Amino acid sequence: MSTIQKTAAYHTLGCKLNFAETSTIARQLTDAGYSKVSFDDKADVYVINTCSVTENADRECKLHVKRAMKANSEGLVVIVGCYAQLKPEEISQIEGVDLVLGAKEKFNILSYLDDLQKSQHEGIVHSCEIEETDFFIGSYSIGDRTRAFLKVQDGCDYKCTYCTIPLARGISRSDTIENVLNNAREIAGKGIKEIVLTGVNIGDYGKGEFGNKRHEHTFLDLISELDQVEGIERIRISSIEPNLLKDESIELVSKSKSFVPHFHIPLQSGSDDLLKKMKRRYLTKLYSDRVAKIREVMPHAAIGVDVIVGFPGETEEKFLETYNFLNELPITYLHVFTYSERENTEAADMGDIVPISERKKRNKMLRILSEKKKMAFYQTQLGNTLPVLWEHENKEGKMFGFTENYVRVQKDFDAKSVNTIEFLKLDKIESDGTVSVLNSYENFLEKV
């Protein structure tokens, strides 16, 4: 007699690290006999991995619970992630939520599912004090993309005055180099062409690797070892703190066979006064030195920047300091965040609040600057022949991919190109902001 296979669906909010962890949870459920279905399909279990960084964490969580309930009103809804650790009781009150798992429990989801029944009132909460989250669970995402997000580090020991991530994810701790290398080989064995290294503070890699607070290894050790793994075409470093991005690491990337010329370095403010108020661990001089070093050894590298607008005390003058600093820096694009107050952070109790309307105006100014920077960078790359990794999406007959230095390119969809790397000449910037390429035959004719 055949048993009916249970089904599970997943939705991830937030960062690359969350995507890696959702994939690990999904593999656990698959190994236990659950088959994966789309989030809008009827499923027995819906897992929503939440984020605390987004301004509307509560609203987004409720929205996706409603989506799950619309797909199957009898489906079990499980909430995990940063928001689940910070606001478990609040989430348990959302209609349709059956189980809330904090930072320590999310990877034990299977032990809670067997006895779980559809809640008629409020969800069950299994959450710990964040101090208890002092272990490391290795994760990587795979299957939905042509790249894999590989988690190498978790938690953060920094005390930035606006940030709740240490409260949601605990202390800084790392995977062992041996586990990271094994995961990378596993990913390579599945035919994935690109790995993106992820963590909360990956430059702090090595701390807590063997359960203590010493650095057993460094970030430089990690990338040196990863560069030797066979079968991975590209390794991309996700966000890394400027004070932890050392010249030696930049030099290694410039000479590497696998690491690509692309850095994402949080700045948050171009005002030294505000950087001190934020309790960041660098000032603008160090930041501009890092950018200069990258440009010196990799003139073609893409450099992304995180920046926050509307932090308490950000006067018009201080905002213009940030704007002018970024305008003059040879960077490629910005990720702009509008400051929003977070409970249990120092910044929430600071005075000199910037009006919401002003925060939005500043955000828009920096997003326009970002677009100008990106287009100017793309312009410098036209005429170059670069390797492009093509993704699986077919959007109105077009497919898209990225060069090593993060130029987004397009061409007519060709199923045979998915998850392949082609050397193509960048031709022109299209109206949607992507770059079209000459196809292989046109490239050949040009060479002839």
Residue, then its C-alpha position, 0 to 999 in steps of 0.5 A: m500500500s503506497t503512502i501519500q507523500k507530504t509536500a512542503a513550500y518555502h518563502t525567503l525574505g531578506c539576505k543571501l544567508n537566509f536563502a542558504e539556510t532555507s535551502t538547508i531546511a528544505r533538504q532536511l524535509t526532502d530527506a524526510g520524505y517531503s516533496k517541494v512545491s511552489f509557495d502558491d501551490k497546495a502544501d502540507v507545510y509552509v516555511i517562511n524564513t523572515c528578516s528583521v532588517t526590512e522596514n516592514a518585517d511584520r507586514e511582510c510576514k503577515l502577507h506571506v502567511k495569508r498567501a499560504m492560507k489562500a493556497n491551503s487553509e489546512g496547511l501548517v505554517v512555520i515561521v523561522g529567521c531573524y524576525a522569529q527570534l526577535k518577535p516570537e510571541e507577536i508572530s504567534q498571534i498572527e492568524g494562520v501561524d502554527l509554529v515559531l522557531g527561534a535561532k536555535e530551533k530552526f534547524n530542528i524543524l523536523s522534530y516539531l512537525d510530526d505532532l504539529q496540528k493546525s492552530q485554532h488560536e495561536g502558534i506554538v513558540h520554541s525560542c531561546e535566549i540568543e546567548e544560547t545560540d553559540f553553535f554553527i550549522g553549515s548551509y548552502s542554497i542550491g537548485d533554484r539558481t545558477r549560483a549557490f550561496l555558501k554560509v561560512q560564518d554567522g552572528c556578529d560581535y559588533k555593536c552598531t547602534y542601529c542594528t538588531i542582527p546580534l540580537a537575532r543571530g547571536i555571537s560571531r562564529s564560523d564553520t570549520i575550513e574543512n566543512v566549508l571546503n567539503n560543501a564547496r566540493e559538493i556544490a561543484g559536484k552538482g554542476i553549479k558554476e558560481i559560489v557566493l560566500t555569505g555570513v553576517n560578518i564574513g570578514d570575521y571568519g575564523k572566530g568560534e571555528f572550534g567553539n572558542k573566541r580565538h581566530e583559528h583561521t582568518f578570512l585570508d586563510l579561507i579564501s586561499e583554500l577555497d581558491q584551490v577547490e576544483g570545479i568551481e568557475r567563480i567565487r564571489i565575496s558577499s558583503i565584507e566590512p571595510n576594516l576587515l577587508k585587508d590588502e592581502s585579501i584584495e591582492l589574492v582576489s586580483k591574482s585568483k583563478s576563481f575569485v571574481p573582481h567584485f566587492h560589496i563593502p558597507l559604508q553606511s555614512g560618508s560623515d565621520d561624525l555619524l560613523k562614530k554615532m553608529k559605532r562603526r569600526y572605521l572612518t571615511k579615510l580607511y574606506s576610501d583607501r580600500v576602494a583605492k587599493i581595489r582600483e589599483v590592482m583591479p581597475h575593472a572591478a565592481i564595487g558595491v556600497d551599502v548606505i543608510v539615510g536618515f540616521p538620527g543627527e543626519t543634518e542636511e550638511k551631513f547628508l551632503e557629506t555622504y552624497n559628495f563622498l560617494n559621488e567622488l568615489p570610483i564605485t559601481y552601485l549603491h544599496v540604499f537603506t532608509y533608517s527606521e527605528r528598531e526596538n532595543t537599539e541605542a539609535a532608537d533612543m537618540g534625539d535629532i530625528v530626521p523626518i520621514s519625508e526627508r529620509k525618503k527624499r535622501n533615499k531617492m537622491l542616492r538611488i539616482l546617484s547609484e543609477k548614474k554610477k552603474m551606467a557610467f561603469y557599464q559604459t567603461q565595459l562596452g567593447n570588452t569581451l567578458p565571460v557571462l554566466w547565463e541564468h535560467e529565467n526566460k523573460e519575454g524571450k530574453m535571458f540574462g546573466f552577469t559578467e565576473n565584474y557584475v555587469r548584467v547582460q542580456k541576449d535572446f533566450d537559448a535553453k542551451s546557454v542556461n548555466t553555461i559561461e560564454f565569452l561575449k563582447l559587450d555591445k550597448i546599454e539597452s533601455d532596461g539598463t542591461v547590456s546587450v552582447l554580440n552573439s558568438y557568430e558575430n564575435f567570430l566575424e569580428k575576430v576574422 
